[in-house]
Amino acid sequence: MWAAWLMLAVLWAGEEPPVPDAPLVPPPDAVEAPAPLPPEPAPGTAPLPHEGATLPAPAPVVEQDEDEPPSVARGVVAAVGGGAAALAVLQVTGLTATACTSAGLLLTLLPVALDASPFSCIMVLCGLAPAQCLLLGTLQLAGALVAGPVAYLAARQWGGRRIPLVPVLAAVGVPSVASLAVGAFLSVAGTLANGVCLCVSFGWFTNYLMTRWGWGQQEAEYYAQRRAGPAVFYGMFVATQLVVLLGLAAGNAAALALLGWVTVAAGRENQPEDPVTPDWLTVDELAAE
């Protein structure tokens, strides 16, 4: 009996103590996934508004000025371009005509100029220069009458802008007449001034030859005219032509500037109800239907 109790005690002493129950771990499939995060906004875009947030104010809309429609610049370019083309054609025609007449007269008078005759200088001063001023002036006035309608048609057909015809003619014609008058005045003034210089130079050169070298009166005058005659002959021609051409160029530039101003100030955009015939003094706005 003691042996049985001893065996029970040995078995009880060698047995491991009981382990408390561990908490149960759920399987991986039973674990709930976290909620997905909202997507980030793309660069350059505003984030989506959420509850309680205010929308950003819209950008202000820039309204187009009704007084200057898009066809203003196109109309100015068409009108000024048409007027400039017409004036250029007429000016080239005038310069060609004057060059031909000048070359013919200069070749005709060259032997007289080399022969120390004052007649050559007189023909250039009193004949060739005024005749060329008259020819260029006539072409300038004709250019005003031609360039005006050309500018009107160019602005209406290609520029999409309607302008009155009489102000266009005045804008091209008035500077042309003014430049012609100024060029003629400067030509005459230059002719007189060069004539005085011619007389003074001949008189000074003749006096120098007589006092320094003891030449006679007629011999000294002939030598002075022979040396200075061709230079004065061609110099007077070039000077008068440059003055007239500069005056005409300034008049053309002023005419084109006034033409552009008239196109903006007195014109308006084409409308379907516009008549075919041009308006002469003013362009009235038609009632929009």
C-alpha positions in Angstrom: 0.0 0.0 0.0 2.8 2.3 0.8 4.3 1.5 -2.5 1.0 2.6 -4.3 1.1 5.9 -2.5 4.7 6.4 -3.3 4.1 5.8 -7.0 1.2 8.4 -7.0 3.5 11.0 -5.3 6.2 10.4 -7.9 3.7 10.8 -10.8 2.2 13.9 -9.3 5.7 15.5 -8.7 6.8 14.8 -12.4 3.6 16.2 -14.0 3.9 19.8 -15.5 1.7 22.5 -14.1 -1.4 23.3 -16.0 -1.1 26.2 -18.6 -3.9 28.8 -18.7 -5.9 29.0 -21.9 -4.3 31.5 -24.5 -6.6 33.9 -26.4 -7.8 32.6 -29.7 -6.2 34.3 -32.8 -8.5 34.8 -35.8 -7.5 33.4 -39.1 -5.9 35.9 -41.7 -9.1 35.8 -43.8 -11.2 37.0 -41.0 -9.2 40.3 -40.5 -11.0 43.3 -41.9 -8.9 45.5 -44.4 -8.5 49.2 -43.6 -10.6 51.7 -45.5 -8.8 53.0 -48.7 -7.4 56.6 -48.6 -8.9 59.2 -51.0 -6.9 59.7 -54.2 -4.6 62.7 -54.2 -5.6 65.5 -56.7 -3.7 65.8 -59.9 -1.2 68.6 -60.2 -2.8 71.9 -61.2 -6.3 70.9 -60.1 -8.1 72.1 -57.0 -8.9 69.4 -54.4 -12.5 68.1 -54.2 -14.6 70.2 -51.8 -15.8 68.4 -48.7 -18.7 69.2 -46.4 -18.5 72.6 -44.8 -15.9 74.0 -47.3 -16.7 77.0 -49.7 -16.0 76.9 -53.4 -13.3 79.3 -54.8 -14.6 82.4 -56.5 -14.5 82.1 -60.3 -12.0 84.1 -62.3 -13.4 87.4 -63.6 -14.3 87.3 -67.3 -12.6 90.0 -69.4 -15.2 91.5 -71.7 -14.1 92.7 -75.1 -14.3 96.4 -75.8 -17.2 97.0 -78.2 -15.7 100.3 -79.4 -12.7 98.6 -81.0 -13.7 95.3 -82.7 -11.1 92.9 -83.9 -11.3 94.2 -87.5 -9.9 97.7 -86.6 -6.2 96.7 -87.0 -7.0 94.6 -90.1 -8.9 97.6 -91.6 -6.1 100.0 -90.9 -3.5 97.7 -92.4 -5.6 97.1 -95.5 -6.4 100.8 -96.0 -2.8 102.0 -95.4 -1.4 99.2 -97.5 -3.7 99.9 -100.4 -2.9 103.7 -100.3 0.8 103.1 -100.0 0.7 100.7 -103.0 -1.1 103.2 -105.2 1.2 106.0 -104.1 4.3 103.9 -104.7 3.2 103.0 -108.2 2.6 106.6 -109.1 5.8 107.8 -107.6 7.8 105.2 -109.4 6.1 106.3 -112.6 6.9 109.9 -111.9 10.5 109.2 -111.0 11.0 107.2 -114.2 9.5 110.0 -116.3 11.6 112.6 -114.6 14.8 110.5 -114.9 14.2 110.0 -118.7 13.6 113.7 -119.3 16.5 114.7 -117.0 18.9 112.4 -118.7 17.9 113.7 -122.1 18.2 117.3 -121.2 21.5 116.8 -119.3 23.1 115.0 -122.2 21.8 117.8 -124.6 23.3 120.5 -122.4 26.5 118.8 -121.5 28.5 120.2 -124.4 27.2 123.7 -123.6 28.2 123.2 -119.9 31.7 122.0 -120.9 32.1 125.0 -123.2 31.8 127.3 -120.2 28.4 128.7 -121.2 26.2 130.1 -118.4 23.2 129.0 -120.6 23.6 125.5 -119.2 23.2 126.6 -115.6 20.2 128.8 -116.5 18.4 125.9 -118.2 18.8 123.7 -115.1 17.8 126.5 -112.7 14.9 128.0 -114.7 13.9 125.2 -117.0 14.6 121.6 -115.8 13.9 122.0 -112.1 10.5 123.8 -112.4 9.4 121.3 -115.1 10.2 118.4 -112.9 8.4 120.0 -110.0 5.3 120.4 -112.2 5.5 116.8 -113.4 5.9 115.3 -109.9 3.3 117.6 -108.5 0.8 116.5 -111.1 1.5 112.9 -110.3 1.2 113.6 -106.6 -2.3 115.1 -107.0 -3.3 112.2 -109.3 -2.0 109.9 -106.5 -4.3 111.5 -104.0 -7.3 110.8 -106.4 -6.2 107.2 -107.0 -4.9 106.2 -103.6 -8.1 107.4 -101.8 -10.5 105.0 -103.7 -7.9 102.2 -103.5 -7.6 102.6 -99.8 -11.4 102.7 -99.4 -11.9 99.4 -101.4 -9.0 97.7 -99.7 -10.4 98.5 -96.2 -13.9 97.4 -97.3 -13.0 94.2 -99.1 -10.0 92.8 -97.2 -10.1 94.8 -94.0 -13.7 94.3 -93.2 -14.2 98.0 -92.3 -16.3 100.7 -93.9 -14.9 104.2 -94.1 -16.3 107.4 -95.7 -14.7 108.4 -99.0 -14.4 112.2 -98.8 -12.3 112.1 -95.5 -10.1 109.5 -97.1 -9.5 111.7 -100.2 -8.8 114.7 -97.9 -6.4 112.7 -95.8 -4.4 111.7 -98.9 -4.7 114.9 -100.8 -4.0 117.6 -98.3 -0.6 116.4 -97.3 0.3 115.9 -101.0 -0.6 119.5 -101.8 1.2 120.8 -98.8 4.4 118.8 -99.5 4.3 119.9 -103.1 4.1 123.5 -102.1 6.9 123.1 -99.5 9.0 121.3 -102.1 8.5 123.9 -104.7 9.3 126.7 -102.3 12.5 125.0 -101.1 13.5 124.3 -104.7 13.1 128.0 -105.7 14.9 129.1 -102.5 17.7 126.6 -103.1 18.0 127.8 -106.7 18.3 131.4 -105.7 20.8 130.6 -103.0 22.9 128.5 -105.3 22.7 131.2 -108.0 24.1 133.8 -105.5 26.8 131.3 -104.6 27.5 130.8 -108.3 27.9 134.5 -108.9 30.1 135.0 -105.8 32.3 132.1 -106.6 32.8 133.2 -110.2 33.5 136.8 -109.1 36.0 135.6 -106.4 37.8 133.2 -108.7 38.0 135.8 -111.5 39.4 138.4 -109.1 42.0 135.8 -107.8 43.2 135.0 -111.3 43.5 138.7 -112.2 45.3 139.8 -109.0 47.5 136.7 -108.4 48.4 135.7 -111.9 47.8 138.9 -113.9 45.2 137.4 -116.2 43.0 139.7 -118.2 39.3 140.3 -117.4 37.8 138.2 -120.2 40.4 135.4 -119.9 39.9 135.1 -116.2 36.1 135.0 -116.5 36.2 132.4 -119.2 38.5 130.2 -117.1 36.4 130.5 -114.0 33.2 129.6 -115.8 34.9 126.6 -117.5 36.2 125.3 -114.2 33.1 125.9 -112.1 30.4 125.5 -114.8 29.9 121.7 -114.9 30.1 121.3 -111.1 27.5 124.0 -110.6 25.4 122.5 -113.5 25.2 119.0 -111.9 25.2 120.2 -108.3 22.1 122.5 -108.9 20.3 119.6 -110.5 21.0 117.1 -107.7 20.2 119.6 -105.0 16.8 120.6 -106.4 15.8 117.0 -107.0 16.7 115.9 -103.5 14.7 118.8 -102.0 11.6 118.0 -104.1 11.8 114.2 -103.4 12.3 114.7 -99.7 9.2 117.0 -99.6 7.1 114.4 -101.6 8.3 111.6 -99.3 7.3 113.6 -96.2 3.9 114.3 -97.7 3.3 110.6 -98.5 4.2 109.6 -94.9 1.8 112.2 -93.5 -0.9 111.1 -95.9 -0.6 107.5 -94.8 -0.7 108.4 -91.2 -3.8 110.5 -91.6 -5.3 107.7 -93.6 -4.8 105.3 -90.7 -6.4 107.8 -88.3 -9.4 108.3 -90.5 -9.9 104.5 -90.8 -10.0 104.2 -87.0 -11.9 107.4 -86.1 -14.5 107.6 -88.9 -14.9 103.9 -89.9 -16.8 101.0 -88.4 -17.0 97.3 -89.0 -18.8 96.0 -92.1 -22.4 94.9 -91.7 -24.6 92.8 -93.9 -27.1 95.7 -94.4 -24.4 98.0 -95.8 -25.2 99.3 -99.3 -22.8 98.8 -102.1 -22.3 102.5 -102.8 -19.8 104.3 -100.5 -20.7 106.8 -97.8 -19.2 110.2 -98.7 -19.1 112.2 -95.5 -19.9 110.0 -92.5 -20.7 106.3 -91.8 -23.9 105.9 -89.8 -24.3 102.9 -87.5 -27.2 100.6 -88.6 -29.6 99.3 -86.0 -28.8 95.8 -85.1 -31.7 93.4 -85.8 
